[in-house]
Amino acid sequence: MNVLAAWLLTVLVQGSALLLLAAAIDGTLPRQRLTWRELVWRTALVGGVLTATLQFGAGYLPLAGRWPVRAPAAHVDPAPLPQDTAPLPRAMAPANAPSATPLVSARADAMPGEPRAWDWPLGVVALWLIGAAIAAARTAGSVAKLRRALATATPVAGDALAAALHELAARARGPRPKLARLAGIPSPIAARGDLIVVPAWAGETLEPAQLRAMLAHELAHLARRDPQWKLAIALWRVPFWFLPAGRALRRLDELAELACDACAAQSLGDAHGLVECLAACAERHTRAPALRLAPAMAAHRSSLLVRIDRLLEGVSMDTATAGAAARLVAVVALATGAFCLPAIGFETARAASPPPAAPKTSQSSISIHADDEGGGHTIVSQSDATHKFRADIDGKMALSADETDVASIDGTARLEQTRDGVSQRIDLTARNGAIERRFFVDGTERPYDDRARAFMASAVKQLVRSGIDAEARAKRLFAAGGAQRVLDEIDAIPSDYVRRVYLVELSKAGKLTAAELDRALADAGGMTSDYERRQTLDALFGTQAFDAPRDVTLLAQGARFSSDYERAELLVAALPRLVDAPQVRQAWLDAALGIRSDYERRRTLEAALTRGGLADAQLEAILDASRSFGSDYERRELLTSTAKRIHDLDAVAPAYVRSTQQIGSDYERREALLALIKAGKLGTSGAAAVLDSAAQIRSPYECSQVLVALARELPDDAALVARYHDVAQRLPDAERDAAERALGRWAM
């Protein structure tokens, strides 16, 4: 299912690219080159199917790579915080505090959503089948409509019109087609490859010269096999309905009509009759429906003026069929596309137990907006499950040193909060060098008393904990009370983003004690956002001294990530600095094996393989993990990297080969087995396992390649040699002979 879905999406991507390229080429070719234009569009129309099939059949990685498609995870991490909103006023800081740096915008991440997971490959295939069924029904309807129309046509023989057709056919040295007359069609059609059907009105309306032009045009359609092309393309469109081929189909119809116009004009020696015939057909085009699967003389009104202009101008058109040189260019273009165009690959999530639940934290959404740096209009809004808070500040405002009140303001401010259905508000206005304060509860003004002052203290705390001047405030707190003071404040901050800022500043402030570092790690692990958690853990790990137990703690936090990307980033970045201890290596491996994405898991495990130091038992765990990969490419890449680092090759080979047996691509399995064979000397156990896997390869060529490589390393064991011959005997003659010769050569 994964391979079929990936192939369909690859056809869509590559087919769309080739159709766009065809449109660009069509715009540059001289307009007389009709045959070249037709070849370009036909090649583009089917090219995406051919290039994608060649890539998947050969199993190689194209130059542009394989684009992975991942199904949505059960949990979605919030997007990284924007850093480009305008900074808040510098005056928005405690009075008599040190000069602060420009303030940054901040908000806490929203509660992660939990969208229903969708089986992407199954959905793609199901959508394709539904579309193909609809396309098949439409095509069958068009075929039936054409057959019904032709069944009612009246054969024409023995009159002047039939005689004119026979004369034109004899002049063209081609077979004599049948002629019929049909009422209700706006223009003549060519059908079945041997029939021309003229409209009933033509004999009553057109002059003899115009009728001859009509017949010459349709005769050219039959000579070019346009009816067969039309039907073939319609049938081809049934499975590949999803390609954006509308313009290609219209353009091919236009080019066919231009070519037939040119052939008719050359045959008659005069284009005026054809021009008059086209004009007469155009007048009747909208009066009756056209037959979709039969080439019609005037099916598209939009192109008639162009055709008439070219006929009147006497533009010479190239009507010869495309030569060998043109076809060779098309083949080379498709081969280049198959080598270069990107492919699509599905990555299947590995079934695994869900990570341990993180401690529940209060989720808060915070946003800050400021319209200029010097002191314009600033809005701070914060909300969570229990309350909503908003601060609307117009001008500069400074807070008291103890962060419980507003010390000064040169404009106005409104602080309001709703909690448990009760709203409170304080309006501040600068008046005559003092601050006018007004307090409201549920919209009714109340005295500015202890309740108002308590609300003011709470509002100021929410302001400073929303992320306003976060870096500078973290430094002030550290200067006032050390790491413990900063950690205490972090416990009161609802936003993962702001907590990360404080923890990063704390990590830069100096070396933490063991207890402080443990608490900082716990705070980082308690974050809901994987992005913020990873950034914080990276900062702590990069600035603090970690021992083996704390390495294990860090890696355990990484194992709780729901985002495969963030977990992979943490593990890869931490790997070079980890303590080289067995328990640390195992903790790292446990976290890496929990990654569900084939791509992220493969690149993470390859980082460990590159570093080295893994025992064969740990390598076997990696091999077992590779069996759950949905992507043959990612599995093969991991297997070949693992093969180079196995110590006891014969002991680990059975586990290695078990993973290769689940590779669907014969090419990828061959490459994986060749990597094992080249990794060192195989014993009887390893060689037998390789033979078992090779026997399951469907492609005779790929199987023989494995046997030829194994022949040189095959142990001198009668049972193994017999098994080798048994596998080789199943191959066709050429591949079997190559395998037998290889074994005989190395046995000598």
N, C-alpha and C positions, 0 to 999 in steps of 0.2 A: 504493500500500500504506500509506504514511504517513497519507494523508488518511482512508482507510477505518478504520484503527486508531484514529486520533484521534477520528473521529466516533463509533465504538462506545464509547470511553471517555467521551466527552462525554455520550452517551445514558445511560450508567450513572450518571454523577455527577448530571446534571440530573433524570433519572427518579427516582433515589433521593431527591433533595431534594423533588421534587413529591409523592412518596408520603408522606414524613414530614409535609409541610405538610397533605396531605389527612387524615392521621390526627389532626392537631391540630384542623383545622376540624371534622371529624366529632364530636370530643368537645365542641364548643361549640354545635352546632346543636340546636334543639329536636328531641326524638325523633319528633315527628309529621311532620317534614319529610323524608319518605322520598325524594321525587324530587330534592330538593336534594342529599341525601347521595349518591344514586346518581350524579348529575352530577359531583359533586366527585371521587368515586373513579374514574369513567370518564375524566374529564379528566386526572387524575394518572397513570392507567395508560398513556395514550398520549401524554401531554404531553411527556415527556422526548424522545421520538422527534421530535415536531413542532418543539420549540424548538431542538434540536440541528441538525436538518435546515435550519431557517430560518437559523440562524447560519452554517452552512457554505455554504449556497446563496448567501446575500447577501454573505458574506465579510467582515463587519464584526467589530470587536473588542468583545465584550460589556463591560458596566460592571465586572463582577468580574474581567475580564482573561482571558488565556489562560494556563493553567498548563502550563509546559513539562515534558515527560517525556524524560529522557535515558537512553540505554542505558549500562550500566556501562562505565567506562573500563577500559583494559587494566591499569592500575595504580591501586590504591586508596590514597589517603593516609591515614595514621593519624589518628584523631580528635584534636582539640585537647586539650591536657593539662588535667585537672581542677585547679581552683585552690581547691577548697573543703574539702580534707582538713585535719585539725587540724595546726597548726604543731608543729615539734619543740622540745624544750627549749632555752632560751637557752644553757644550760651546754654544749651540744654544739658547742663552738668551741674553738680553740686557747687554751691557758692564756695569761694576760697579754695577750690580744688585746683590741682596742677593743670596747666594748659593742656587741653585735650586735642587729640587728632580729630579730623573730620569724622562724623558719625556715619555708620553704614546702615543700610536697610536690613531688616531682619524679620523673619517670621518662623514660627514653628511649623513643622510638616504636618499636613493633615493626616488623619487616621487612615492607614492604608486600606484601600478598597479590596474587595474579594470577588472579582468577576468570576463568573462560571467558566471553568476551563473548557476549551473547545478542542476537539481532536482535529487539528489542522489538516493532516493528510486525508483523513476520511471525508472531511468537509469539502476539500478541493475535488476529490474524485466524485463525490456525490453531485456536486454542482456541475461538473463536467458531463456526467451521465445524463443529468436532467436537460442540460443545454443540447447535448447530442440527440436526445430523443425528440426535442422540439424541432431541431434542424432537420432530422430525418423525416419527421411528419410533414414539414413544409416542402421539402424536396419531393417526397412521394406525392404530395398534392399537386405540385407543379408538373411532375411527369404525367400524372393522371389527367390533368387539365389539357396538356398538350396532346395526349393520345386521343382524348375525346374530340378535340377540335379537328385533328387529322382524320378521324373516322368519318366526320361529316363533310370533308372536302370532296369536291367533284373532280374526277380526273379530266384532264384536257388532252385531247389528241386529235390530229388531223386538221387543225385550223391554222391560221396564220401565226398565232402566238406560239404554238408548238413547233411550227416550222422554223420560226426565228430562233427558238431555243436550241434546236438541233444544229442550225447553222453556226451559232456562237460556240456550241460545244465542239463541233468539228474543227472550227478555226483554232480553238484552244487545245486541240488534240487530246481531249479528255473524254471520259465516258458520257453517254447521254443520260442526263437525269430525267426523272419523271416530273410531270407538271400537273398541278391541281389548282382549283379555284375555290376560295373560301370566303363566305360573307362574314362581316363583323370584325375583321382585323384591319388595323389602320395602315399597315404597310406589309410588303411581301416578307416571307420568312424562308430560311433554308432549314430543312429538317432531315434527320436520320442519315444524313450523308449522301442521299440519292434523290431527294425530293425538294422541289421548289413550289411554294404555295403563294399564289398571287391573290390580292384582295379582289372581291367581286366588282368593286367600283372601278378598278383600273381599266378594264376593257371598255367601259362606258365613257370614261373621262379622259384618258391619256391618249396622246398621239402615238403613232407607230414608233417614232424615234425615242419617245419617252419610255414606251414599253420595252424596246430593245435595251435601253440603258438599265431598266429595272432588272431584266433577266441577266444581263452581263454582271451586274453587281452581285446578285444572288449566286450566280455560277462561280464567282470568285470565292464566295463563302464556302461553297462545297469543295472547291479546289484546295482551299487552305485548311479544310477539315474543322472549320469553326463550330459546327454543331457538336462534333465529338468533343472538342475542347470545352465547350460550354457545359456539357453534361459531366465531363470528368471533373471540372472545377467545382460544380455543384455537389457532386458526391464527395469530393475531397473536403469541402467545407463542412460536411456533417460532423466528422470527429473533431475538426479544428475550427469550430464556430467561434471560439473565443478570440481568435486573432483579429486585430483591427484592419481587416482587408477590404473595407468598403471602397476606399479610393483606388486600390489596385484593381478591383473588379471593374469599376467604372472606366478606369484608364485602359484596361485591356479591351473592353468593348469599343471605346473610342478609336483605339489604334487599329482594331480589326476593321471598323467601318472606313477609316481613312485608307487602309490598304486596299480594301475592295473598291472604294471609289477610284483609286489610282488605277487598279487593274481594269475596271470597266471603261475608264476614260481612254486608256491606252488601246484597249480592244476595239473601241468604236472610232477612235481618232477624233472625237469631238465630245467635250464635256457639257455642252449646253443642254442636251437632252437629259442628262443625268441631273443637272441642277434643277431643271423644271420638274423632274420626277420627285426629287427630294422635297421641293417646295410643296407639291401636291400631297405627299405623304405627311408632311408636317402639319398641314391644315386639318388632317383627320386624326392626328395622333391622340388628341384628348377625347375623342368621341367613343373610343372602344378600348378595353383593356388589352395590353400586350401579353404575349406568351413568354414567360420569363426564361424558359430553357431553349428557346429558338432564336438564333441571330436574326434580328429584324433590321430592316433598312433604315428606319427612322425611329429607333426606340428611345433616344434621348434628344429631346428638343434643344437642350442647352448646347449641344455640340454641333447642331445642324448649321448654324451661321458660320462657324469655323470651317466646316467641310465645304460649304458653298463658296466661301471666300477663296479657299485654296484651289478649288476647281476652276473658278473664274480667273484666278491669277496664273493658272497653268503651272503651279509648283510641281517640279518633278520629284516623285516619291520613290524610295528604294523599296521595291516589293519582293525582292528575292528572299529566299529563306536564309536564316542565319547559317553561316558557314562553320567549318571546323574550328577556325580561329576564335570565333565568338563563343562557341560552346566550350572551348578550352578555357577561355577567360572566366566563364561562369563556374566551371569546375574548380579552378584555382581559387576563385573568390569564396566558394563554399568551403573548401578545405581550409582556407585562411580563417574563415569565420568559426569553423569547428575548433580550430586551435586557439583562437583568441577570445571569442565571446564568453561571457561569464555563464556559469551554470548555477542552478539552485539546488540546495541540499537541505533536507529536513533533519532536525535533531530531535530525537525522542527522549523525553525525560525518563530517567531511571527510577524505577519503583524503589522508594526508600521510606524509612520511617520519618515522620515530620520532625523537624528540629525542636529541641526543648523550648517551651514558651518563655518569652522574655518577661521580666517583671512588669506588671501593669503600671503604666505611668499616665499622668493626666495629659491628655492630648489637647493641644492648644493651637489655634490658628492665629498668627500674628502678622500684621502687615504695617509697614511704615512708608509714608509718602511725603516728600518735601519738594517744593517747587524751585528752590534755589539754595545755594550754600550759605549765603550771608544772613538769612533770617527771614524767610518768607512764610508761606503757609505749610504747616506740618500736621499730618494726621497719623495717629497711631490707633490701630484697632486690634482687639484681641478677643477671642471667643473660645469657649470650650463647652463641655456638656452641661456645665452648671451656671455659667454667667457670660455676659457680654460687657466689654469695656471699650470705650472710645475716648481719645483725647484729640481735640481740635485746637491747634495752637496757631495764632496769627501774630508773628513777631518773635522776638527773642525772649527766652525764659530760662532762669537759673534756679536750681534747687538748693535747699539748705544742705549743710555739710552732713547732717545725720540722715538725710534722704527721707524726711517725713513731711516736708512742706515746700512750698514755692517761695524762694527768697526774693525774686524780682521778676518783673515782666515789663516789656515796653510796648505791649499791644493787648491782645485779648486771648483768653484760653477758655475752653469748656472741657471739663472732665465729667464723664457720665458712665454709669454702670447699672446693669440690670442683673439682679440675682434673686432667684426664687420668686419671680414675679414682681419684685419691688425695684423701682428705679430711683437712683440718686444722682444728683447733678450739682456741680459747683461751677459757677461762672466767675472768671477772673478778668478784671479790667484795670489797666494802668490809669490812675487818675491823680493828678497833682503830686507826682512823686511817690504815691502809695498804691497799694493794691486793694481795689474794691472787691469784696468776696460776697457772693450770694449763693445760698444753699437751697436746693429743691428736692423734695421727696414726692414721687409720683406726680410731678408737674406743679405741686403746690410749694410756694416758698416757705421756708422754715428759718428760725433763728440760726445764726452761725455759732453752734454750741459744740459740746464735746462730741456729739454724733457726727457733726460736720467735720471736725478736726480728725476724727478716727477715719472717716471716709477719705479725707485728703491724704492721710498717711498711707492708706491702702492704695490709693490711686497713684501716688508718687512711686511706691514700690513696684507697682505693675509697669509704670513707665520705664524705670531703670532696668527691670528684668525682661523687658520686651526686646532688648538688644541694642538699645540706645548707648552709643559710646562703649560698646562691650569690651573691646580690648583695653582701653584706658581704665575702665572701671575695674576689670580683673586685676590690673597692675596695682591700682590703689588699694584694693582689698588685700592683696598679697603683702603690700608694704605695711598695711595696718595690722594684719593678724596672721600672716604667713599662709602656708598651704591649707591649714585647717580652716581658716576663715573663708578661703575661696571654695573649698569643698562643701562647707556648710551652705554657702550661698547657692551653689549648683543644685543642691537638693531642693531648693525652693523655686527653681526656674523651670517652667513647663515646656519650653521649646527645645527640641533636640539641637537646632541650629545654634541657639545662644549657649547652650551647655557645651557644645563643641568648641565654640570660641573661647569660653572660659578655661576649658581643660587644655586647649592648645597653648593659651597664654601661660597657664600654670606649668606646663611641661617645659616651656622656655625659661621659666623664672629660676630654675636651679634644680639640683638633685633632690628628689623626694625620698622620704624614708620608706622602708618596706611597707609599713601600714598605710602611709599616704598613697603609695603606688597601687596597693591592693584596692584601696577605696576608689582611686581614679579609674582603675580597670573595671570595677563594678559599675561605676557611673556610666562609663562608655558602653558597657554591655547592656545596660538597661535602656539604651536608646531604642526607639522604634524604627527610625530611619537607618537602613543599611548604609546609605551614603555617608551620613554624619558619623555613624559608628566606625566605619572603616577609616575615615579621615582622622578621627580622634585616636584610634588605636595605632595608626601609622605614626602620628605625632608622638605619642607616648613611647612607642617602641624605638623611634629614631632618636630620642633625646635622653631616655632614662636607661639605667643599668638593669638588665634583665638576667635572672638566673634560670636554671632549667625549670623549676616549679612555676615561675611566672611566664616562661615561654609556653608551658602547657596551658596555663590559664588564658593567655592571649589566644592560643589556637582553639581552645574550647569556645571562646567568644565568637571566633570566626565560624565555627561549626554551626552557630545559631543563625547565620545569615540566611535569609530567604532568597536574596538576589545572587544568582550564580556569578555574575560579573564582579560584584563587590567582594564576594568571598575569594574568587580567583585572584583579584588584584591584591588583596591582603596577603594571601598565602605566597604568591610569587614574590612580592616585595619583601616579606619577612624572611624568606628562605635563606638568603646569604648570611643573615645576622643571628640565626638561631644557634643555641648551644648544641654542640654535636653530642647528643646523648640519645640512647635508645628510646626512652620514654617520649622525648621531644619529637624524634622522627616518626614514632607511631601516632602521636597526637596530630602531627601535621598530615600524615597519610589518611587518618580517619576523617579529618576535615575535608581533604581533597576528594576522597571517594564519595562524599555526600553531595558533590556538585552534580546537578541533573543534566545540564547542557553538555552535549558531546564535545563541542568545541572548547568550552571553558575548562571542562574536566581534563581534556587531552593536553591543552597547553599548560595547565597547572601541574599535571603529573610529569610532563616532559621536563619541566623546570627541575623537579626533584631528581629525575634520571640524569639530567645534565650535571647536577651538583655531585651525584654519586653517593656512596656510603650506604646504600640500601642492601640489606641481606636478601638472599634468594627467597626467603619466606615472604618478605615485603614485596618483592617483584612478582611473586605469584598472586598476591592480593591485587596488584595492579592489573595483572593479566585477567583475573577473575572479573574485575571491574570493567574491563574492556568488552566483556561478553554482552554487557547490557547496552552498548552503543547502538544507536539506530543508524548512524552514518558509517558506511563501509570505509570511506576515506579516512575519517578520524580514527577508526579502529586500527586500520592498517598503519597509519602514521605512528600511533602509540606502540603497536606491536614491534615495528621495525626499530624504534628507539629503545625498547626494552631488550630486544634480542642482543644488542651490542653490550649489554651490561650484566648478562647472566653469568654467574660463576660456574655452577654445575649444569652445563647445558643439557645433558641427557636427563637429569632429574627434573628440570623445569619444562623440558620440551612438551610433555603431554598436556600440561596446563596451557602452554602457548598454542598448541595445535587445536585444543578444544575451542579456543576463541576464534581461530581462523575458520573453523567449520561453520560458524554462523555468519560469515561474510558472504553476501549474495553475489557480489561482482567477482567473476572469474579472474579478471585482471588484478583486483586488489588482493584476492587470496593468493594468487601466484606470487605477487611482490612480497607479501608477508612470509610465505614459506621460503622464498629465496633468501630473505634476510636471516631466517633461522639457520638455513643450511650454511650460509657464509659466515655465521657468527663463530663457528668453531667445530671441533670434531664431535659428531653425533655418535652415540652408542646405539645398541639394538633397540632400546626403548624409544629413543627420539626418532630414529629412522623409520621404525614401524608406524609411529604416529604421523609422520610426514606422508608416508605412503597412503595411510587411511584417508587423510585430508585430500591428497592429490586425486585419489580415486573418485571423489565427489565433484571434481571440477568438470563442468559440462563441456567447456571448450577444449577440443583435442589439442589445439596449439598450446594453450596455457598449461594443460596437463603435461604435455611432452617437455615443455621448458623446465618444469619442476623436476621431472624424472631425469632429464639430462644433467641438471645441476646436482641432483642427489647421487647419481651414478658414481661420481668421483669420491663422495664421502661415505658411500654405503659400506657398512662393516661386512667382513667376510663371514656371512652367516647364511646357511643354506635356506632356512625358512624365509629370511628377508629377500634373498635373491629370487626365490619362487614367487613371493608376493609381488616383487618388482615386475617380473615377467607377466604375472596375472593382470596387473594394472595396465601394462603396456599393450597386452593383447586386445584390450577393449578399444584401442585407438585405430583410426583409419591407417591405411598402409604407410603413407609418408611419415606421419608422426610416430607410428610404431617403429618403423625402421630407424628413425633418428634416435629414439630411446634405446633400442636394442644395441645399436652401434656404440652409443655412449657407454653402456655397461660393458660391452665386450672390450672396448678400447682400454678402459681403466682396470678391467680384470686381468689384462695381459701382464 
